[in-house]
Amino acid sequence: MTVVLNLEPIFRLTDEQFYQLCMANKNLNLELDAKGELIIAPPVGGESGNQEADLITDLNIWNRQTKLGIVFSSSTIFSLPNGAKRSPDAAWVELSRWQALTLEQRQKFPPLTPDFIIELRSQSDRLKTLQDKMQEYIENGLRLGWLIDPQGKQVEIYRPTHPVEIVKVPALLSGEEVLPGFELEV
């Protein structure tokens, strides 16, 4: 079960404090929303962990061939423009945007929204929470996102200038112009 702690009545974590909190609690999956609420997510089970690994592997194989960007796992926290600190299950950032960051920015929580993300709904995830998170990514500059929902047997495709598209699985997803030539069978 995900736990959300409202810290606002006491204090608001700075970027550095949140980073230090994460480093001191490496065994916890922590995020911080734009309101300053600390989100503690449970670990995923074997099925979800395996599916997540497959998604990252497919994305990374495509990226190694194209050399167009950098791939990140769910352990990476991104510092979004709205102040939220989020960790998608899989993420990709265009190479020029990554190279524009300083070494310190790359070593801590990169201050940018990925160009592409995948969120995989696990048994413990509430769909509405993930949908809100995907919308937050879009509002902060995400170019393409996939919310894969094995329980609902569907994928929600998020784009900045389009309504959410829902595709039933099995399906072949396209990376469109964001990830040219990338396809994923779900």
Buried (B, 14 or more C-beta within 10 A) or exposed (E): EEEEEEEEEEEEBEBEEBBEBBEEEEEBBBBBBBEBBBBBBBEBEEEBBEBBBBBBEBBBEBBEEBEBBBBBBBEBBBBBEBBBBBBBBBBBBBBEBBEEBEEEBEEBBBBBBBBBBBBBBBEEBEEEBBBEBBBBBBBBBBBBBBBBBBEBEBBBBBBEEEEBEEBEBEBEBBBEEBBEEBEBEB
